[in-house]
Every structure is written in C-alpha cells, then in structure tokens.
Amino acid sequence: MTELVKFLHVMLGTTLLGLVIASYFYVTKSSSSKSILTYQHTIKLTRLADLGIFLPIILFEFITGTFLIKALDIPITTPWIIVAYTMLSVATVLVIINWRLKTMPIQSKPSYHIINGLIILVLCLIIHDAVMHNTLFHRFWQ
C-alpha cells in the first residue's frame, strides 16, 4: 500500500509541475493571439484547470504526503518535511492568486508572470527536497 501511495504522490507531483508550466505557456501564447475569442477560451479553460485540477492535486499531495510520513515513520519535525508542507501551502495560495489574476488582461500584468514563475520555483524546490531528503533551507535548522 505504501509503495502505491508513494508512486501516486510522485506522479501527481511531477504532473502538477508539468501542467502548471503547460498552462502558463498556453495562456502566454494565446494572450499574443489576434483572436480575442481564442484568448477568452484559454482563460476560461485554464481557470477551470486551476480549480478543478491543480487544487485537487495539491490537496491529494497533502494527504498522501501525510500518509507517507506516518507509514514510513518520518518525524514531522524533519526540516525538509517542514519546508515541503510550507512550500506546498505557498503553492496553494499562489495558485489561488493566479486564478484571480486570470480575470484581468494578462499581457498587461507582469504579476501573472511573476506568480507563475514562483509557482514553478516552489514546486521545483519541493521536488528537490523530497528527492534529496534535505532542504536548500538547511541553514535555518543548524
């Protein structure tokens, strides 16, 4: 059971990263399109993905991560675990902000690009820490 949960946890985490990157480029590309209808359709679709795909995957990551911590008997006070939970919480807030930003014209919003860059960075940090079983923020725990 633990191996299946670990597999799902890893696959959905990397899928989330890929979908965030794809969604960002999809919106960015369509914002430069001459067709306003294409742009509106893209925004509608990616806003739906934010709430219907990204947030459920993040919730599933919290649930499976907690299950794995308990099943593998990893202390919750382990630095990279604390950072993972914190960063996943930050990613959740950023996805919600991103969802809200999509109600405004994207091409005039540098904040849209910054938020997406931060989401991608946060997800990469989580993946790094999980793979290395160490955190880049280890100085805070020494």
C-alpha positions as CSV (number, residue, x, y, z in Angstrom):
1,M,0.0,0.0,0.0
2,T,2.8,2.4,0.9
3,E,4.5,1.8,-2.5
4,L,1.3,2.6,-4.4
5,V,0.8,5.8,-2.4
6,K,4.4,6.8,-2.9
7,F,4.0,6.2,-6.6
8,L,0.8,8.3,-6.8
9,H,2.4,11.0,-4.7
10,V,5.5,11.3,-7.0
11,M,3.5,11.0,-10.3
12,L,0.9,13.6,-9.3
13,G,3.6,16.0,-8.0
14,T,5.5,15.9,-11.3
15,T,2.3,16.0,-13.3
16,L,1.3,19.2,-11.4
17,L,4.6,20.8,-12.2
18,G,4.2,19.9,-15.9
19,L,0.6,21.1,-16.0
20,V,1.5,24.4,-14.4
21,I,4.3,25.0,-17.0
22,A,2.0,24.0,-19.9
23,S,-0.9,26.2,-18.6
24,Y,1.5,29.2,-18.2
25,F,2.8,28.9,-21.8
26,Y,-0.7,28.2,-23.1
27,V,-2.1,31.4,-21.6
28,T,1.0,33.4,-22.6
29,K,0.9,32.3,-26.2
30,S,-2.8,32.9,-26.5
31,S,-2.5,36.4,-25.0
32,S,-0.5,37.4,-28.0
33,S,-3.1,35.9,-30.4
34,K,-5.0,38.3,-32.6
35,S,-8.2,36.3,-31.8
36,I,-9.9,37.6,-28.7
37,L,-12.2,34.5,-28.8
38,T,-9.1,32.2,-28.5
39,Y,-7.8,34.2,-25.6
40,Q,-11.1,34.2,-23.8
41,H,-11.5,30.4,-24.3
42,T,-7.9,29.8,-23.0
43,I,-8.5,31.9,-19.9
44,K,-11.8,30.1,-19.2
45,L,-10.2,26.7,-19.7
46,T,-7.1,27.4,-17.5
47,R,-9.2,29.0,-14.7
48,L,-11.2,25.7,-14.7
49,A,-7.9,23.8,-14.6
50,D,-6.7,25.9,-11.6
51,L,-9.7,25.0,-9.5
52,G,-10.6,21.6,-10.9
53,I,-7.2,20.1,-11.4
54,F,-4.4,22.0,-9.7
55,L,-6.1,22.5,-6.3
56,P,-7.3,18.9,-6.0
57,I,-3.8,17.6,-6.9
58,I,-2.3,19.9,-4.2
59,L,-4.9,18.5,-1.7
60,F,-4.0,15.0,-2.7
61,E,-0.3,15.8,-2.3
62,F,-1.0,16.9,1.3
63,I,-3.0,13.8,2.1
64,T,-0.5,11.3,0.5
65,G,2.4,13.2,2.0
66,T,0.9,12.9,5.5
67,F,0.2,9.2,4.9
68,L,3.8,8.6,3.8
69,I,5.2,10.4,6.8
70,K,3.1,8.3,9.2
71,A,3.7,5.0,7.2
72,L,7.5,5.5,6.9
73,D,7.8,6.8,10.5
74,I,9.5,10.1,9.4
75,P,9.3,12.7,12.2
76,I,7.1,15.7,11.2
77,T,9.9,17.9,12.6
78,T,12.3,16.8,9.9
79,P,13.5,20.1,8.2
80,W,12.7,19.1,4.6
81,I,9.2,17.9,5.6
82,I,8.5,21.2,7.3
83,V,9.7,23.1,4.2
84,A,7.7,20.8,1.9
85,Y,4.5,21.5,3.8
86,T,5.3,25.2,4.0
87,M,6.1,25.4,0.3
88,L,3.0,23.4,-0.7
89,S,0.9,25.8,1.3
90,V,2.6,28.7,-0.5
91,A,1.9,27.0,-3.8
92,T,-1.8,26.7,-2.9
93,V,-2.0,30.4,-2.2
94,L,-0.1,31.2,-5.4
95,V,-2.5,29.1,-7.5
96,I,-5.5,30.9,-6.0
97,I,-3.9,34.3,-6.7
98,N,-3.1,33.1,-10.2
99,W,-6.7,32.0,-10.7
100,R,-7.8,35.5,-9.6
101,L,-5.3,37.3,-11.9
102,K,-6.7,35.5,-14.9
103,T,-9.8,37.7,-14.7
104,M,-7.7,40.6,-15.9
105,P,-5.8,41.1,-19.2
106,I,-2.7,39.0,-18.9
107,Q,-0.4,40.9,-21.3
108,S,-0.6,44.0,-19.0
109,K,0.1,42.0,-15.9
110,P,3.7,41.3,-15.0
111,S,2.4,39.9,-11.8
112,Y,0.9,37.0,-13.7
113,H,4.4,36.0,-15.0
114,I,5.9,36.5,-11.5
115,I,3.3,34.4,-9.8
116,N,3.7,31.6,-12.4
117,G,7.4,31.7,-12.0
118,L,7.1,31.5,-8.2
119,I,4.7,28.5,-8.5
120,I,7.2,26.7,-10.8
121,L,10.1,27.6,-8.4
122,V,8.2,26.4,-5.3
123,L,7.3,23.1,-7.0
124,C,10.9,22.5,-8.1
125,L,12.1,23.2,-4.6
126,I,9.6,20.7,-3.1
127,I,10.7,18.1,-5.6
128,H,14.4,18.8,-4.9
129,D,13.9,18.5,-1.2
130,A,11.9,15.3,-1.5
131,V,14.5,13.6,-3.7
132,M,17.5,14.7,-1.7
133,H,15.8,14.2,1.7
134,N,17.4,17.5,2.6
135,T,16.4,21.1,2.1
136,L,18.1,24.1,0.5
137,F,17.0,26.0,3.5
138,H,19.0,23.8,5.9
139,R,20.8,26.8,7.4
140,F,17.6,27.7,9.3
141,W,17.9,24.4,11.2
142,Q,21.6,24.4,12.1
